[in-house]
Amino acid sequence: MLPETLRWIGQTDGTLELIDQRLLPGKLVYIRCNQTREVFDAIRDLAVRGAPAIGVTAAYGAVIAARSGQDPLKSLIEGCDYLVTARPTAVNLSWALDRMKRFGQTLAERNPSREKFLQVLLAQAKAIHEEDIAMCRSIGDHGSVLINDGDGVLTHCNAGSLATSFFGTALAVIYAAFQQGKKFAVYADETRPVLQGARLTHWELTQAGVDATLLCDNMAGYAMKQGKITKIITGADRIAANGDTANKIGTYSVAVLAKHHHIPFYVAAPISTFDFSIPDGGHIPIEERNADEVRQFGCALTSLPDAKVWNPAFDVTPAELITGIITDRGIIDRPTTDAIRNFFSHAPKGTLK
Ligand code: MRU
């Protein structure tokens, strides 16, 4: 069984609870956030991570910010402008905060009481949460047709239940195919330096009863050459208008290896991960994190304590290496600017917020 990644307990004076993902797989512990600063720290320090989960967390963070002052709209706007700076790459963060801000501004025009404003704002955060779960289910339904008996599916980082409100994106495809009784193997890259694959993906697949094999990142090429991998599915932190996709560092290398070995490479992501304001991946801000993440393996120092380090947390996979993008509205084959524009012009009304 998969645990809830995050949950809101109580009413407008309630608490946001998040699994502290830094402690997995050793301990399953929820941390509690009641202050905007606590939400910010949880996102920045990776207690909660994964693009959709960050977005939903921030939506609740906006409610926590709004209730912190006498003028809830002013506090909401200030809080959103602060929370959006917690991490730069996943567009879901600004997507959710922009939506909460715009919602609050429209709401304030009706001059509700402070408590009414907070109640309706909280309902909006809960709606974002529910929509995320529904989008993940839908990604699973659309993507599971790609999985056949006998496949070996490689994934990188964690695009699972822990990275979303529930069920995941890349792993939603795996969970849906597994529930349909398909027989296939799953391989998880360990994903240096923060080890999301080893600590989170392998853990949650095992919790769900899916048989998964853990690989060091540098084994992926040989696993492909050996014929163990027949499909690759990863998540995404931001997808540009032309389909270029930012995801966890190492995804680009996997995509290049996949091309060499003629293995289909899929990205799974909800609509909230598309950023139509940028034409291509060259415009995606790439987060650089603390050098100690590279100097250490877990908590153990594995280099000189002051070794010079470069630590980009994400890379960009060019659209031409992507076989298809599995969304909650269907699959975009061979993504290009035109294919994506055409796909979304046919997406049901109300899905692009
Ligand atoms: O640094 P992280 O752990 O937040 O990076 C997460 C990823 O790169 C995921 O693959 C991505 O957010 C998709 S999650 C459904």
Residues whose N, C-alpha, C, O or C-beta is under 5 A from the ligand:
A	BS01	MRU	R49 G50 A51 P52 H156 C157 N158 A159 G160 A163 T169 Q196 G235 A236 D237 N247 K248
